[in-house]
Amino acid sequence: MNAPRRGFLDSLAPGARRAFFGLALAAVCFLFAFPVLWLMLTSLRPESGVYYVHKGLEFTLDSYKQVFSDERLVKAFINSGAIATLATFFSLLVTVSSGYMLSRFRGPIASTWFGVIYAMRCVPYITWVLPLYFVVQSYGVYDTYVGLLLPHIAVHICFFSWLMKGFFDGIDPSMEHAALIDGCTRWGAFYRVALPSAVPAISALAVLCWLFTWNEFLFAQILTGRNTPVITVVMSQFVSEMGLQWNLMSATAILALVPAFVLTLFGQKYVIQGLKI
Amino acid sequence: MTLKNTLRKSFGEQQRFMLLLIAPAVTLLILFQAIPIFIGGSASFRDWMLTNPKKTWVGLAQYVSVLTDPAFLEIVLPNTFVFMFASVTVSLVLGMALALALNRPFRGQKLVQTILLLPLMVAPVIAAIMMRWMFNDQFGIVNVVLEALGGEARPWLVERWSAFAIIILTDCWLWTPWFALLLLAGLQSLPKSPFEAAAIDGTTPWRVFRYLTVPMLRPVIIVCIVIRSIDAFRTFDIVWALTGGGPARQTELFSLYAYEQAFVFLDFGKGSAAAIVGGLIILVVGLLLYRILDHVRKVSQ
């Protein structure tokens, strides 16, 4: 498999070889971007042209207008955004302190907590997602913000605590010791001294957490009903309910992509920086 | 007052601070993870129809019914393993190729990198819907192109194996960039000197790759494979949005099977048992994979 290809490449002049690589890479990029581009093109076609996206040059923003006039869709976008943002905020609040504890302290409490997190992390997702339906119902929060938000925060606890522990391990604790000696309280040492130096890592986690919650489907599918539509669930219902309105579906999909795209473009730097520590 | 005093005696100031730091996390973990796991475990031993929750204890009957269900044994399990193997292998190979290509600076590298990041931002559900549209039997672009090239249009999502292949394709589209990014980060942290030495010796690129890059990257590759395999095993959203498990439940993966038992056939007991069976399989598979790959690493050293 490899030998003939290498032979073929070796027989080319350096310039041609570079062109070959360039073309191959361009082709790969095209294939990766194509589905999204195609979706965008479909979303811009008028209803009459949607089945023949490749023919004709009529373009319109009607589908987008229609999406914005659909109350349920607008509500779904708002819900998804609110839940992703709140989940990110609270997940970080809960896991940063837990990761800090794991990194800075020893003893039975710390080792027990680490053991619990590790064990919980090993329990596969699906085994606790199904019964979550009953749990959330018995707490009386089924199909509400809180009912979707709290499990989303809980799902991140194990992994994020573990990551945050790693980040804090990489930060020298001597500054905090100095602060304590100077009469700072333990809380002060935590949020005045340790927290600011962990900001890159926290930003990285924030970006990942937001994207994950925004794109999440299974939780939302099980834990929400009519009152709290979120975008991924509404999209999946589209397929059966509005099976033939591909222009509307594409417009919704593109709109759902935009926040994630913007966030990744701006957050890329933090993610790469933060995860390198 | 006395309780407070005993607490104060048995927990020093530092211990109380430690407990306070983890208190919110512990509470949430108990409420939304420990309790559901317990309920799911208990439900798997009970006759628990959503329409008629008698909750009578039936012992291992639900497990027997899952493990003797021909659909589970002959379709769901093989599907899940084929899916996991195919998706992880293809994305690993492609991701590796892309990481190697991106490891050398060239003009437009930033642009290429951004394009390759694209699938990471797309929700799996949306990716599945995109593919569904592209492979639509009447109007999808794939059939249009095929026909233009003189081929024959096919009902992609109506036939079992082509539908299954599209599910795998979608997963590879979503996850190849993830492999590429992690492997690229790994490549960039490798020491330069062995590669320089190989270049001076005039070693062929293939031998450099085989005897230098792969062995040195092995820890990263192992972690990527194990994490991704476990995730692939429990894939739910793309199957749900692409085929819904069809045609005739032929493309169901294990998570969808458990979900359907519980929420479509309303048999929560059997659904829970299926989820636990699958969970145990993932645990064993994950451990085995780790062992095998770790063993390969030790032998090769």
Contacts between the chains, C-beta under 8 A, distances in Angstrom:
chain1	res1	chain2	res2	distance
A	2	B	206	5.5
A	6	B	204	7.0
A	6	B	205	7.1
A	6	B	206	6.1
A	21	B	101	7.2
A	25	B	101	6.0
A	25	B	112	6.2
A	28	B	98	6.9
A	29	B	112	5.7
A	29	B	115	4.7
A	29	B	116	7.1
A	32	B	115	5.9
A	32	B	116	6.0
A	32	B	118	6.3
A	32	B	119	6.5
A	32	B	173	7.1
A	32	B	176	7.9
A	32	B	177	7.5
A	33	B	115	5.1
A	33	B	118	6.0
A	35	B	127	7.2
A	35	B	130	4.5
A	35	B	131	6.8
A	35	B	134	6.4
A	35	B	173	6.9
A	36	B	118	5.9
A	36	B	122	6.9
A	36	B	130	7.3
A	38	B	130	7.2
A	38	B	133	7.6
A	38	B	134	6.2
A	38	B	141	6.1
A	39	B	130	5.3
A	39	B	133	7.2
A	42	B	133	6.7
A	50	B	139	7.9
A	51	B	138	7.4
A	51	B	139	4.3
A	52	B	139	7.3
A	53	B	139	7.8
A	53	B	141	6.9
A	54	B	141	6.5
A	54	B	144	5.9
A	93	B	24	7.4
A	94	B	24	4.7
A	94	B	25	4.9
A	94	B	28	6.6
A	95	B	25	6.6
A	97	B	21	4.3
A	97	B	22	7.1
A	97	B	24	7.6
A	97	B	25	7.6
A	98	B	21	6.3
A	98	B	22	4.8
A	98	B	24	8.0
A	98	B	25	4.2
A	100	B	21	6.4
A	101	B	18	5.3
A	101	B	21	4.0
A	101	B	22	5.4
A	105	B	14	7.1
A	105	B	18	5.2
A	107	B	15	7.6
A	107	B	18	7.8
A	109	B	15	6.2
A	109	B	18	5.1
A	109	B	19	6.6
A	109	B	22	8.0
A	110	B	18	6.7
A	113	B	22	5.6
A	113	B	26	7.5
A	116	B	29	7.3
A	120	B	29	6.5
A	120	B	33	5.7
A	120	B	34	7.7
A	122	B	283	6.4
A	123	B	33	7.6
A	123	B	37	6.0
A	123	B	279	6.8
A	124	B	230	7.7
A	124	B	234	6.2
A	124	B	275	7.8
A	124	B	278	6.9
A	124	B	279	3.8
A	124	B	282	4.8
A	124	B	283	7.0
A	125	B	234	5.5
A	125	B	255	8.0
A	126	B	234	5.7
A	126	B	236	7.7
A	126	B	254	7.8
A	126	B	255	5.1
A	126	B	258	5.6
A	126	B	259	7.8
A	126	B	275	4.6
A	126	B	278	6.2
A	126	B	279	6.5
A	127	B	37	6.3
A	127	B	40	5.5
A	127	B	41	7.9
A	127	B	272	7.8
A	127	B	275	4.7
A	127	B	276	5.5
A	127	B	278	7.8
A	127	B	279	4.2
A	128	B	33	5.7
A	128	B	36	4.1
A	128	B	37	4.7
A	128	B	40	6.1
A	129	B	36	7.7
A	129	B	275	7.9
A	130	B	36	8.0
A	130	B	40	5.9
A	130	B	258	6.5
A	130	B	259	7.2
A	130	B	262	5.2
A	130	B	268	7.4
A	130	B	271	5.7
A	130	B	272	5.9
A	130	B	275	5.4
A	131	B	36	4.2
A	131	B	37	7.4
A	131	B	39	4.1
A	131	B	40	3.9
A	131	B	43	6.4
A	131	B	272	6.7
A	132	B	32	6.8
A	132	B	36	4.7
A	133	B	262	8.0
A	133	B	263	7.9
A	134	B	36	7.9
A	134	B	39	6.0
A	134	B	268	8.0
A	135	B	31	7.5
A	135	B	32	6.9
A	135	B	35	5.6
A	135	B	36	5.0
A	135	B	39	6.4
A	139	B	31	7.6
A	150	B	28	6.5
A	150	B	31	7.2
A	150	B	32	5.8
A	151	B	32	4.9
A	153	B	28	5.8
A	154	B	28	4.4
A	154	B	29	6.2
A	154	B	31	7.3
A	154	B	32	3.7
A	154	B	33	5.6
A	155	B	32	7.9
A	155	B	33	8.0
A	157	B	25	5.0
A	157	B	28	6.2
A	157	B	29	5.5
A	157	B	33	7.8
A	158	B	29	7.8
A	161	B	25	6.5
A	186	B	13	7.9
A	186	B	14	7.6
A	186	B	17	4.8
A	187	B	17	7.8
A	190	B	21	7.7
A	211	B	120	7.9
A	211	B	121	6.8
A	214	B	123	7.2
A	215	B	122	7.7
A	215	B	123	3.6
A	215	B	124	6.8
A	215	B	125	7.7
A	216	B	123	8.0
A	217	B	123	7.0
A	217	B	124	6.7
A	217	B	125	5.0
A	217	B	236	7.2
A	217	B	237	4.2
A	217	B	240	7.5
A	218	B	236	5.2
A	218	B	237	6.5
A	218	B	255	7.7
A	218	B	259	8.0
A	221	B	240	7.7
A	222	B	259	8.0
A	222	B	263	7.4
A	232	B	123	5.5
A	232	B	125	4.7
A	232	B	126	7.6
A	232	B	237	7.6
A	235	B	123	7.9
A	235	B	125	5.6
A	235	B	126	6.3
A	235	B	129	6.2
A	235	B	241	7.7
A	236	B	125	5.3
A	236	B	129	7.6
A	236	B	237	7.8
A	236	B	240	6.5
A	236	B	241	4.9
A	238	B	129	7.5
A	239	B	129	6.3
A	239	B	132	6.7
A	239	B	241	6.3
A	246	B	133	5.6
A	246	B	136	7.8
A	246	B	139	7.6
A	249	B	129	6.4
A	249	B	133	7.4
A	250	B	133	7.2
A	253	B	126	4.7
A	253	B	129	6.1
A	253	B	130	6.9
A	256	B	123	6.6
A	256	B	126	6.0
A	257	B	121	6.5
A	257	B	122	6.1
A	257	B	126	6.7
A	260	B	121	4.1
A	260	B	122	7.4
A	260	B	123	7.6
A	261	B	118	8.0
A	261	B	121	5.4
A	263	B	121	8.0
A	264	B	117	6.3
A	264	B	120	7.1
A	264	B	121	5.0
A	265	B	114	7.6
A	268	B	117	7.2
A	272	B	185	8.0
A	275	B	185	7.9
A	276	B	185	7.8
